[in-house]
Amino acid sequence: VGYTARHLTFFEMLGNFSFGDYFKDQAIELAWNLLTKDWALPREKLMVTVYQDDDEALELWKKIAGLSEDRIVRLGAKSNFWQMGDTGPCGPCSEIFYDHGDKVWGGPPGSPEEDGDRWIEIWNLVFMQFEQHADGSRTGLPRPSIDTGMGLERIAAVMQGVHDNYDIDLFKALIGAAANATNSDVNGPGNRSLRVIADHLRSMSFLIAEGVLPSNEGRGYVLRRIMRRAMRHATLLGASEPTIYKLVPTLVREMGQAYPELARGEAMIAETVRLEEGRFLKTLGRGLQILEAETASLGEGDVLDGATAFKLYDTYGFPLDLTEDALRTRSITVDQAGFDAAMAQQKAEARKNWAGSGEAGTDTVWFGLADKLGPTEFLGYETETAEAEIKVLLVDGKEVDMLEAGQDGIVVVNQTPFYGESGGQVGDQGVIKAEGVLAEVTDTNKYQGVFAHRVSVKEGALKVGQAVELVVDHERRSAIRSNHSATHLLHEALRIVLGDHVAQKGSMVSADRLRFDFVHTKPMTPQELAEVEDLANAIILQNTPVETRLMGVDEAKESGARALFGEKYGDEVRVVSMGEPTGNGLGWSVELCGGTHVRRTGDIGLVSIVSEGAVAAGVRRVEALTGTAARHRGNANVNIVSSAAGLLRSGTHEVLERIEALQNQLKSAERALADARQKLALGGGGDAAASETVNGVTFVGRVVEGVAAKDIKSVVDAEKKRIGSGVVVMVLKGEDGKGTVAIGVTDDLTGQYAAGTLIKSATAALGGQGGGGRPDMAQGGGPDGSKANEAIAAIRALI
């Protein structure tokens, strides 16, 4: 990307589709008419490809478009047969190419020069007519379909009379903005870097707008790789501080009308990019130094070993493709296999050192149970008790016939009121009982739709096929419901207060508190936290019913219900609505959610935010309490303030004022104490420490006591100012017997006597090693404070 005319990390797709309606003939006719009639592209500039065995498509192109066989190229499956995977719908495809003319290097499709930029694919027509089976056989689809795709940037280049995607109007604006931000010449040697920045800016901005944030795993790592490659190219253009974030307004101006999510998230996008640029620039210099050192002996055509490339990735955050990009100009490649091996070794070590639950190998058990039993029916939305039949008992991942008193295991039943941990909500607890049998349910999980009740049998025995009663812990479930419903209210309140960029990145809903992680780049102010709390509590005070509806997933999203990015939903979803209805006819907060909730918002009682902080780059976390827990916290805070007022002998409304006054008094006293200690260290009563002249240089050396180690430098600074020119040595004998030495050299003498060099001799006299600092000030120490005079003598001897 950035090196050719057509490669992009982000492009806009045009297309038309048919599901069992028109097929090859009409798809070809529609495409040909749009290109040659509506858009008036010259017929002689177009060429098509077909799958090598698709005689039907070849004949249709001849008949409908009037193309001769020399303008139709047969190609193999690699180029002209499309399939989703090893199984599923598939079919041949036909690609339409445009000829940019003989001034551009390249050949037609299928030729040795096809990778050139002269002949560019502008449209791909996929004829979905088969279903691929696991044994490799194919059968015809009962309703063949059409799926076509055209790159907007490529057709825009054709329509605007240029052969290069980066010369279209959209990219010209972005490249121009990048050039201005980096003080670069659009047509200069940095053009390639400008192209990379323009392309990658689009990718990173759209990903961030969708809620993806830079990280070291998954889609977050894909984003980080794109961002850091762009940032690397910005530094090649001379940028030494965050720059790319300044281009976000230009992108929003160009694309925000068509994609309003860009405009809504502009501030968030820019801030996320700025923060990532800052982080990257801190590590870039060190990483490049290592890369330069490791490749100093390499020349054109050489290969950098994979272990070094992995070290750059693992330690300095250099994605592999960034290392490859940095070396490309020197024609040095990277050992991909060695990099992969180093990555695999690290993962193996991580797995070996992981102290897991011991159940990682039981996934196949749950797949098998899901196939055998089907999903467990969940009754917990309507009831907290139910009769059920035990279908399976497990101990250490293996099926057993019975669990006896004193044993722990897992119970699977046909139906349950227990909620299985998912969506951030913890699993229910309670009991499973029958006549003479009692088992405590300590947790409930859900695997492949099968609910796993983790139990400890207290009385009797549980047996496969046994009829039992399941009873959820009501008090705990009620607290969880309150916290889950409050999480929804806080989510909406955060979005209103902070902006539309707020999106959920994780949550934990338990009985004692809730935790909510969300996209935001700055710490929240006390005012913002108070506003969020007030908004959520206002909905609680409405005491309106919490409505739950089952809807089709598309219908739910169109109605305005919030879906979590990356979450997988079935065809039918539960939509939870809270608060008085708004313009969409639903509620103040509307989310897709499978968890358990209160019946009325007033059941929450109260929500109180107890903390807010960062958990990752661009992700903040709030923790909160609800109901009785929130009330207890409020009462405790009131008691603390009342007790503080009593100690301060003031009214509760005066507590802050009194504390501030006491803090000011304390600071004044601490300054006075420090001044007194400094005077004492310099001889008492304000007298200066005795000075002498050594080799024409004023020298002050003194052993001091009663001064904190952190203050010894200020004592040296004060003496430097007093003497004007010279060298000052102060050695503190600590109560632990250790010695601390500080050396100050006035600016006029640092060329002759650098404090950072002198300090090594002083610390050596104290039995220590090293020490360090600036030429004008250095500090160190050693274990033997009794050698303080020897340390001073050592410096005097050097002068």
C-alpha positions in Angstrom: 0.0 0.0 0.0 1.4 3.4 -1.1 3.8 1.7 -3.5 1.3 0.9 -6.3 -1.5 2.8 -7.9 -4.3 0.4 -6.8 -3.5 -1.1 -3.4 -5.4 0.2 -0.4 -6.1 -0.9 3.2 -9.5 0.6 3.0 -11.9 1.0 0.1 -15.5 1.7 -0.5 -17.4 -1.1 -2.2 -20.2 -0.7 -4.7 -22.3 -3.6 -5.7 -25.6 -5.1 -6.8 -27.2 -8.3 -5.6 -29.8 -10.9 -6.5 -31.1 -13.7 -4.4 -32.9 -16.1 -6.6 -34.1 -13.5 -9.0 -32.0 -12.5 -12.0 -28.8 -14.4 -12.9 -25.9 -14.3 -15.3 -27.5 -12.8 -18.3 -29.1 -9.9 -16.6 -26.1 -9.3 -14.3 -23.9 -9.0 -17.4 -26.4 -6.8 -19.1 -26.8 -4.5 -16.1 -23.0 -4.1 -15.7 -22.3 -3.5 -19.4 -25.1 -0.9 -19.7 -24.0 1.0 -16.7 -20.4 1.2 -17.8 -20.9 1.8 -21.5 -24.2 3.7 -21.7 -24.8 5.4 -18.4 -21.1 6.2 -17.7 -20.1 6.2 -21.4 -16.8 4.3 -21.0 -15.3 3.4 -24.3 -16.1 -0.2 -25.2 -12.7 -0.7 -26.7 -11.1 0.1 -23.3 -12.9 -2.9 -21.6 -11.9 -6.5 -21.4 -13.4 -9.3 -19.3 -12.3 -12.6 -17.7 -14.4 -15.7 -17.1 -13.8 -19.0 -15.2 -12.1 -21.5 -17.5 -15.1 -23.9 -17.5 -17.8 -21.3 -17.6 -18.8 -21.5 -21.3 -22.2 -19.9 -20.5 -20.7 -16.7 -19.2 -18.3 -16.5 -22.2 -21.2 -16.8 -24.7 -23.3 -14.2 -22.8 -20.5 -11.7 -23.0 -20.3 -12.3 -26.8 -24.0 -12.0 -27.2 -24.9 -9.1 -24.8 -21.7 -7.0 -25.0 -20.7 -8.0 -28.5 -17.2 -8.8 -27.3 -14.9 -10.8 -29.5 -13.2 -13.8 -28.0 -9.8 -12.0 -27.9 -11.4 -9.6 -25.4 -12.6 -12.5 -23.2 -9.9 -14.3 -21.1 -10.4 -17.7 -19.5 -8.7 -18.1 -16.2 -8.4 -20.7 -13.5 -10.1 -21.1 -10.1 -7.5 -19.0 -8.3 -8.6 -15.9 -10.1 -12.1 -16.6 -11.2 -13.9 -19.0 -8.8 -15.3 -17.6 -5.5 -16.0 -19.5 -2.4 -16.5 -18.6 1.3 -14.6 -21.5 2.6 -14.2 -25.3 2.4 -18.0 -25.6 2.4 -20.9 -23.4 1.5 -22.2 -21.3 -1.5 -19.7 -20.7 -4.3 -19.5 -20.1 -8.0 -17.6 -18.8 -10.9 -17.0 -15.1 -11.4 -16.3 -12.7 -14.2 -14.1 -9.7 -13.9 -14.2 -6.5 -15.9 -10.9 -4.7 -16.6 -10.2 -1.2 -17.8 -7.3 -0.2 -20.0 -5.5 2.9 -18.8 -3.4 3.1 -22.0 0.0 2.2 -23.2 1.6 5.1 -21.3 1.1 2.9 -18.1 3.2 -0.3 -17.8 1.4 -3.6 -17.5 -0.4 -6.3 -19.5 -3.9 -7.7 -19.8 -5.2 -10.3 -17.3 -3.5 -13.6 -17.6 -0.4 -12.2 -19.2 3.1 -12.1 -17.5 2.7 -8.4 -17.0 -0.7 -8.5 -15.4 0.5 -7.1 -12.1 1.2 -3.8 -13.8 -1.2 -0.8 -13.5 -2.3 -0.5 -17.1 -5.2 -3.1 -17.0 -7.2 -2.6 -13.7 -10.0 -4.7 -12.5 -13.0 -2.4 -11.8 -15.9 -4.8 -11.3 -16.3 -8.5 -10.2 -19.5 -10.3 -11.0 -19.9 -13.5 -8.9 -22.3 -16.1 -10.1 -23.3 -18.0 -6.9 -24.7 -21.2 -8.3 -23.2 -24.1 -6.4 -22.9 -25.5 -2.8 -19.5 -27.0 -1.9 -19.7 -30.0 0.4 -17.1 -31.4 2.8 -16.2 -34.2 0.5 -15.3 -31.8 -2.2 -18.4 -32.4 -4.3 -20.7 -29.6 -5.5 -24.4 -29.5 -6.1 -26.4 -26.7 -7.7 -28.1 -24.2 -5.5 -31.9 -24.2 -5.8 -31.9 -20.4 -6.2 -28.7 -19.2 -7.8 -27.7 -15.7 -6.8 -25.6 -12.7 -7.9 -23.1 -10.9 -5.8 -21.0 -8.1 -7.4 -18.3 -5.8 -6.1 -16.8 -2.6 -7.6 -14.1 -0.5 -5.9 -15.3 3.1 -5.7 -11.7 4.5 -5.8 -10.9 2.5 -9.0 -13.9 3.6 -10.9 -13.5 7.2 -9.7 -9.9 7.1 -11.2 -11.4 6.0 -14.5 -14.1 8.6 -14.4 -11.7 11.4 -13.5 -9.2 10.4 -16.2 -6.3 9.3 -14.0 -4.9 5.8 -13.6 -3.8 6.1 -10.0 -6.2 5.8 -7.1 -4.2 8.3 -5.2 -4.8 11.0 -7.9 -8.6 11.1 -7.4 -10.2 14.1 -5.7 -10.6 12.5 -2.3 -7.0 11.4 -2.0 -5.7 14.7 -3.3 -7.3 16.5 -0.4 -5.9 14.0 2.2 -2.4 14.0 0.6 -2.4 17.8 0.5 -3.4 18.0 4.1 -0.6 15.5 5.0 1.9 17.5 3.0 0.9 20.7 4.9 1.1 19.0 8.3 4.6 17.6 7.6 5.9 20.6 5.5 6.4 18.2 2.6 6.3 18.6 -1.2 3.3 16.7 -2.7 5.4 15.9 -5.8 8.7 15.5 -3.9 10.5 12.3 -2.8 8.2 11.9 0.2 5.1 11.4 -2.0 5.0 7.6 -1.2 4.9 8.4 2.5 2.1 10.9 1.9 0.1 8.2 0.1 0.6 5.8 2.9 -0.6 8.3 5.5 -3.7 9.3 3.5 -4.7 5.7 3.0 -4.0 4.6 6.6 -5.8 7.7 8.0 -9.0 6.4 6.4 -8.6 2.9 7.8 -7.7 4.0 11.3 -10.5 6.6 11.5 -13.2 4.2 10.4 -12.0 1.5 12.8 -11.9 3.8 15.7 -15.4 5.2 14.8 -16.6 1.6 15.0 -15.3 1.2 18.6 -12.0 -0.5 17.8 -9.0 0.8 19.9 -5.3 0.1 19.4 -4.0 -2.9 21.4 -1.7 -5.9 21.1 -4.3 -8.5 20.2 -7.1 -9.1 17.8 -8.6 -6.3 15.7 -6.9 -3.8 18.1 -3.6 -5.1 16.9 -4.6 -4.8 13.2 -5.5 -1.1 14.0 -2.2 -0.6 15.8 -0.2 -2.0 12.9 -2.0 0.4 10.5 -1.5 3.4 12.8 2.1 2.8 13.5 3.0 2.3 9.8 1.5 5.6 9.0 3.3 7.2 12.0 6.6 5.7 10.8 6.1 7.4 7.4 5.2 10.7 9.1 8.6 10.6 10.9 10.3 9.9 7.5 8.8 13.2 6.5 10.4 14.9 9.5 7.5 14.8 12.0 8.9 14.7 15.5 5.7 15.1 17.4 2.1 13.9 16.9 0.9 15.0 13.5 -1.5 12.5 11.9 -4.3 13.4 14.3 -4.4 16.9 12.8 -5.6 15.4 9.5 -8.8 13.9 11.0 -10.9 17.2 10.3 -9.9 17.0 6.6 -11.1 13.4 6.4 -14.4 14.3 8.2 -14.9 17.2 5.8 -14.4 14.8 2.8 -16.3 11.8 4.0 -18.4 12.8 7.1 -21.5 13.6 5.1 -21.7 10.1 3.6 -20.5 8.5 6.9 -22.0 10.5 9.8 -20.3 8.2 12.3 -17.1 10.0 11.4 -18.5 13.4 12.2 -20.0 12.1 15.5 -16.8 10.6 16.5 -14.3 13.2 15.2 -13.1 14.3 18.6 -12.6 10.7 19.8 -10.9 9.7 16.6 -8.4 12.6 16.8 -7.7 12.1 20.5 -7.1 8.3 20.0 -4.7 8.9 17.1 -2.9 11.6 19.1 -2.4 9.4 22.1 -1.2 6.5 20.0 1.2 8.8 18.2 2.7 10.0 21.5 3.2 6.4 22.7 4.8 5.3 19.4 7.2 8.2 19.2 8.5 7.4 22.7 9.5 3.9 21.5 10.3 4.6 17.9 13.8 6.1 18.5 15.0 3.2 20.6 13.5 0.7 18.2 15.1 2.2 15.2 18.5 2.3 17.0 18.3 -1.4 17.6 17.2 -2.0 14.1 20.1 0.0 12.8 22.5 -1.7 15.0 21.3 -5.2 14.1 21.3 -4.5 10.4 24.6 -2.4 10.2 26.4 -5.4 8.7 23.6 -6.3 6.3 23.6 -5.2 2.7 21.2 -5.2 -0.3 19.6 -8.6 -0.6 20.4 -9.8 2.9 17.9 -11.1 5.4 17.2 -9.9 9.0 16.8 -12.9 11.4 13.3 -13.5 12.7 14.3 -13.5 16.3 15.5 -9.9 16.1 12.3 -8.8 14.3 10.3 -10.5 17.0 12.3 -8.7 19.7 11.4 -5.4 18.0 7.7 -6.4 18.0 7.6 -7.8 21.5 9.7 -5.2 23.3 9.3 -2.0 21.3 5.9 -2.4 19.8 7.2 -2.6 16.2 4.8 -4.7 14.1 6.6 -7.0 11.7 5.3 -5.1 8.6 6.7 -1.8 10.0 10.2 -3.5 10.3 9.8 -4.8 6.8 8.8 -1.3 5.6 11.8 0.4 7.3 14.2 -2.1 5.6 12.5 -2.0 2.2 14.5 1.1 1.1 17.7 -0.9 1.7 16.4 -4.0 -0.1 16.7 -6.0 3.1 14.0 -8.6 3.9 12.9 -10.3 7.1 12.9 -14.0 7.9 9.2 -14.5 8.3 9.5 -18.1 9.3 12.0 -17.2 12.1 9.6 -14.5 13.3 6.7 -17.0 13.4 8.9 -19.5 15.3 9.8 -16.9 17.9 6.1 -16.0 18.3 5.1 -19.6 18.6 7.8 -20.2 21.2 6.6 -17.3 23.3 3.0 -18.5 23.2 4.1 -22.0 24.2 6.0 -20.5 27.2 2.9 -18.5 28.1 0.7 -21.6 28.0 3.3 -23.5 30.0 3.4 -20.9 32.7 -0.4 -20.3 32.8 -2.0 -21.5 36.0 -5.4 -22.2 34.6 -8.5 -23.9 36.0 -7.6 -27.3 34.5 -10.7 -27.3 32.3 -9.2 -25.9 29.1 -9.2 -29.4 27.6 -12.9 -30.0 28.3 -14.2 -27.8 25.5 -14.8 -30.9 23.4 -17.0 -32.3 26.2 -19.4 -29.3 25.9 -19.5 -29.5 22.1 -20.5 -33.2 22.5 -23.1 -32.4 25.1 -24.5 -29.6 23.0 -24.9 -32.1 20.1 -26.5 -34.7 22.4 -28.7 -32.6 24.6 -29.3 -29.4 22.6 -29.3 -26.0 24.5 -30.6 -25.9 28.1 -34.0 -24.1 28.3 -33.6 -21.0 30.4 -36.6 -20.1 32.6 -35.0 -17.4 34.7 -36.6 -14.4 33.1 -40.0 -15.5 34.7 -39.1 -17.6 37.7 -36.4 -18.3 40.3 -37.5 -21.9 41.0 -38.1 -24.8 38.7 -38.5 -28.6 38.5 -35.9 -30.3 36.2 -34.4 -33.6 35.3 -30.6 -34.2 35.7 -29.3 -35.1 32.3 -25.5 -35.2 32.9 -23.1 -35.2 35.9 -19.5 -34.2 35.4 -16.4 -34.5 37.6 -13.1 -33.1 36.1 -14.6 -33.1 32.6 -15.7 -36.7 32.7 -19.3 -38.0 32.9 -20.3 -39.9 36.1 -23.6 -41.5 37.2 -23.7 -40.0 40.7 -22.4 -37.2 42.9 -22.3 -38.0 46.6 -22.1 -35.9 49.7 -18.7 -34.2 50.0 -18.2 -34.3 46.2 -17.9 -31.3 43.9 -19.0 -31.4 40.2 -21.1 -30.0 37.5 -24.9 -30.7 37.0 -26.6 -30.4 33.6 -30.4 -30.3 33.5 -33.0 -30.0 30.8 -34.3 -26.6 32.0 -33.1 -24.1 34.6 -33.9 -20.8 36.3 -30.2 -20.3 37.0 -28.5 -17.6 34.8 -25.3 -18.8 33.2 -22.4 -16.3 33.3 -22.5 -14.3 30.0 -22.7 -10.7 28.7 -20.7 -9.5 31.8 -23.3 -10.8 34.3 -22.1 -13.4 36.8 -23.8 -16.7 37.1 -26.4 -17.4 39.7 -26.0 -19.3 42.9 -28.5 -21.2 45.0 -29.4 -24.8 45.7 -30.5 -28.0 43.9 -32.6 -30.3 46.1 -34.7 -33.4 46.2 -36.0 -35.5 49.1 -33.0 -36.2 51.3 -30.7 -34.4 48.8 -29.2 -30.9 49.0 -26.5 -29.5 46.8 -25.1 -25.9 46.9 -24.8 -24.2 43.5 -21.7 -22.1 43.8 -21.7 -20.8 40.2 -23.4 -21.2 36.8 -21.7 -21.1 33.5 -22.9 -21.5 29.9 -21.0 -23.5 27.2 -22.3 -23.9 23.7 -25.8 -23.2 25.0 -25.6 -25.8 27.8 -25.9 -24.5 31.4 -23.3 -25.9 33.8 -24.3 -25.7 37.5 -21.2 -26.0 39.6 -22.2 -27.8 42.8 -21.0 -29.0 46.2 -23.2 -31.9 47.4 -24.0 -31.4 51.1 -26.6 -34.2 51.7 -27.6 -37.4 49.9 -26.6 -38.0 46.3 -27.4 -36.5 42.9 -28.1 -39.1 40.1 -28.5 -38.9 36.4 -32.2 -39.1 35.5 -33.2 -37.8 38.9 -36.0 -35.2 39.3 -34.8 -32.2 41.3 -35.9 -28.7 42.3 -33.6 -25.8 41.4 -33.9 -22.6 43.6 -32.0 -19.5 42.8 -30.6 -17.3 45.7 -33.3 -14.6 45.5 -31.4 -11.9 47.4 -28.3 -12.3 45.3 -30.3 -12.4 42.0 -32.1 -9.2 43.0 -28.8 -7.4 43.7 -27.4 -8.6 40.3 -30.6 -7.4 38.5 -30.3 -3.9 40.1 -26.6 -3.7 39.1 -27.3 -4.9 35.5 -30.1 -2.4 35.0 -28.0 0.4 36.4 -25.2 -0.5 34.0 -27.6 0.2 31.1 -28.5 3.6 32.6 -24.9 4.5 33.2 -24.0 3.6 29.6 -26.6 6.0 28.2 -25.8 8.7 30.7 -22.1 8.5 29.8 -23.0 8.8 26.1 -25.1 11.9 26.8 -22.5 13.6 29.0 -19.3 12.6 27.2 -20.5 12.2 23.6 -21.6 9.6 21.0 -18.1 8.1 20.8 -18.8 6.3 24.2 -19.1 2.6 23.5 -19.0 -0.4 25.8 -15.7 -2.3 25.9 -16.6 -4.6 28.7 -18.6 -5.0 31.9 -18.9 -7.0 35.1 -22.2 -7.2 36.9 -22.1 -9.0 40.2 -24.2 -8.9 43.4 -22.0 -6.4 45.3 -21.1 -3.9 42.5 -21.0 -3.2 38.8 -18.0 -2.3 36.6 -18.4 -0.7 33.2 -15.5 -0.1 30.7 -16.1 2.3 27.9 -14.3 4.2 25.1 -13.0 7.6 26.3 -9.6 9.1 26.2 -9.5 11.5 29.2 -10.2 11.2 32.9 -13.7 12.3 33.8 -14.1 15.5 35.8 -16.0 15.5 39.1 -18.7 17.6 37.4 -19.0 15.0 34.6 -19.3 12.1 37.1 -21.9 14.0 39.1 -23.9 14.7 35.9 -23.8 11.0 34.9 -25.0 10.0 38.3 -27.8 12.5 38.3 -29.1 11.4 34.9 -29.1 7.7 35.9 -30.8 8.5 39.2 -33.4 10.6 37.5 -34.5 7.6 35.4 -34.6 5.5 38.6 -36.9 8.0 40.2 -39.2 7.8 37.3 -40.0 4.3 38.5 -41.2 3.3 35.0 -41.6 -0.3 33.9 -38.5 -2.0 32.3 -39.8 -3.4 29.0 -38.4 -6.4 27.3 -39.3 -7.3 23.7 -38.3 -10.0 21.4 -37.4 -8.6 18.0 -35.5 -9.5 14.8 -32.0 -8.3 15.1 -32.2 -6.0 12.1 -35.5 -4.5 13.3 -34.0 -4.0 16.7 -31.0 -2.1 15.4 -33.2 0.0 13.1 -35.3 1.0 16.0 -32.3 2.5 17.7 -31.4 -0.3 20.2 -27.7 -0.3 21.0 -25.8 -3.4 20.0 -22.3 -4.1 21.2 -19.6 -4.0 18.6 -18.2 -7.5 17.9 -21.0 -9.2 19.8 -22.7 -12.1 18.0 -26.5 -12.0 17.9 -29.0 -14.6 16.7 -31.9 -13.8 14.3 -34.1 -13.0 17.3 -32.9 -10.8 20.2 -34.1 -9.4 23.5 -34.4 -5.6 23.6 -34.4 -4.1 27.0 -35.9 -0.6 27.3 -35.8 1.7 30.3 -37.1 5.2 31.1 -40.0 7.2 29.6 -40.4 6.7 25.9 -38.5 9.1 23.6 -39.0 9.8 19.9 -38.3 6.2 18.8 -41.3 5.0 20.9 -39.0 2.8 23.0 -37.2 4.3 26.0 -34.4 6.5 27.3 -32.0 3.5 27.3 -32.5 0.8 24.7 -30.1 -2.1 24.4 -29.9 -5.6 23.0 -29.3 -7.7 26.2 -29.9 -11.3 27.3 -29.3 -10.6 31.0 -31.8 -10.3 33.9 -33.2 -6.9 34.9 -35.5 -5.2 37.5 -39.2 -4.9 36.7 -39.3 -1.1 37.3 -36.4 1.4 37.3 -37.3 2.4 40.9 -36.4 -1.2 42.0 -32.7 -0.1 41.5 -33.1 2.3 44.4 -30.0 4.4 43.9 -26.8 4.3 41.8 -23.6 5.7 43.2 -20.3 5.9 41.2 -17.4 4.9 43.5 -14.4 5.2 41.1 -13.3 6.1 37.6 -10.0 5.4 36.0 -8.1 4.1 33.0 -7.7 0.4 32.2 -6.1 0.6 28.8 -5.3 3.1 26.1 -8.5 5.0 25.3 -10.6 2.9 27.7 -11.9 4.2 31.0 -13.7 2.3 33.8 -16.4 3.3 36.2 -17.4 1.2 39.2 -20.7 1.8 41.0 -23.0 0.5 43.8 -26.7 0.3 43.8 -29.6 0.0 46.2 -28.7 -0.9 49.8 -24.9 -0.9 49.1 -25.1 2.6 47.6 -27.2 3.8 50.6 -24.7 2.3 53.1 -21.8 4.0 51.3 -23.7 7.3 51.4 -24.3 6.9 55.1 -20.7 6.0 55.7 -19.6 9.1 53.9 -21.9 11.3 55.9 -20.5 9.8 59.1 -17.0 10.5 58.0 -17.8 14.1 57.2 -19.6 14.5 60.6 -16.6 12.9 62.4 -14.2 15.2 60.6 -16.3 18.2 61.5 -16.1 17.2 65.1 -12.3 16.9 65.0 -12.0 20.2 63.2 -14.5 21.9 65.5 -16.5 23.2 62.6 -19.8 22.7 60.9 -20.0 20.0 58.2 -20.3 22.7 55.5 -17.0 24.2 56.7 -14.9 21.0 56.6 -13.2 21.6 53.3 -12.4 25.2 54.2 -10.9 24.1 57.5 -8.8 21.3 55.9 -7.5 23.7 53.3 -6.4 26.1 56.0 -4.7 23.4 58.0 -2.9 22.2 54.8 -1.6 25.8 54.2 -0.4 26.0 57.8 1.4 22.6 57.5 3.2 23.7 54.3 4.4 26.9 56.0 5.6 24.9 59.0 7.4 22.3 56.7 9.1 25.2 54.9 10.3 26.8 58.1 11.6 23.4 59.3 13.5 22.8 56.1 15.0 26.3 56.4 16.1 25.6 60.0 17.6 22.2 59.1 19.5 23.9 56.2 20.9 26.5 58.5 21.9 23.9 61.0 23.6 21.9 58.3 25.6 24.9 57.2 26.8 25.7 60.7 23.9 26.7 62.7 22.3 30.1 63.3 22.6 30.9 59.6 26.4 30.8 59.6 27.9 29.5 56.3 29.9 26.4 56.1 33.6 27.0 56.2 35.2 27.3 52.8 38.8 26.9 51.6 40.7 27.5 48.5 42.1 24.4 46.8 44.2 24.8 43.7 42.6 28.2 43.1 39.1 26.9 43.4 36.7 27.7 46.3 35.9 24.4 48.0 33.3 23.7 50.7 33.2 20.2 52.3 31.0 19.4 55.2 29.5 16.4 57.1 25.9 17.2 57.9 23.3 15.7 60.2 19.6 16.2 60.8 18.8 16.8 57.1 16.6 14.4 55.1 18.4 12.7 52.2 15.9 14.3 49.8 16.8 17.8 51.0 20.6 17.5 50.7 20.7 18.8 47.2 18.9 22.0 48.2 21.6 22.5 50.9 24.3 22.1 48.2 22.4 24.5 45.9 22.1 27.1 48.6 25.9 26.9 49.3 26.7 27.2 45.6 24.7 30.4 45.4 26.5 31.8 48.4 30.1 31.2 47.1 29.3 32.1 43.5 32.1 30.0 42.1 33.4 26.7 43.3 32.8 23.1 44.3 30.5 22.0 47.2 30.5 18.6 48.8 28.0 17.6 51.5 27.9 14.2 53.1 24.9 13.1 55.2 25.4 10.4 57.9 22.1 8.6 58.2 20.7 7.0 61.3 21.1 3.6 59.6 24.9 4.2 59.3 24.8 4.7 55.6 26.2 7.8 53.9 24.6 10.0 51.2 26.8 12.5 49.3 25.8 15.3 47.0 28.3 17.3 44.9 27.5 20.7 43.3 29.7 22.5 40.8 29.0 26.1 39.7 28.4 26.5 36.0 31.7 28.3 35.3 33.6 25.2 36.5 31.6 22.3 35.0 34.0 22.1 32.1 36.9 21.3 34.5 35.1 19.4 37.2 31.9 17.5 36.3 29.8 16.6 39.3 28.7 13.4 37.6 32.3 12.3 37.4 33.5 13.4 40.8 30.6 11.6 42.6 32.1 8.2 41.7 35.2 8.8 43.9 33.0 10.0 46.8 30.7 7.0 46.7 33.7 4.7 46.5 35.1 6.2 49.8 31.7 5.3 51.4 31.9 1.7 50.1 29.5 2.3 47.3 29.6 2.2 43.6 28.6 4.6 40.9 26.2 7.5 41.5 25.2 9.9 38.8 23.7 13.2 37.8 24.4 16.3 35.8 27.7 18.2 35.4 26.5 20.8 37.9 24.8 18.4 40.4 25.2 14.7 41.3 24.2 12.5 44.2 25.2 9.0 45.4 25.8 6.9 48.5 27.4 4.0 50.2 26.9 1.7 53.1 29.6 3.2 55.4 28.6 6.7 56.6 31.6 6.7 59.1 33.8 7.4 56.0 32.2 10.8 55.4 35.4 12.8 55.9 37.3 10.4 53.6 34.7 11.1 50.9 35.2 14.8 51.2 39.0 14.3 51.2 38.7 12.3 48.0 37.0 15.1 46.1 39.4 17.7 47.6 42.3 15.6 46.2 40.8 15.6 42.7 40.7 19.4 42.7 
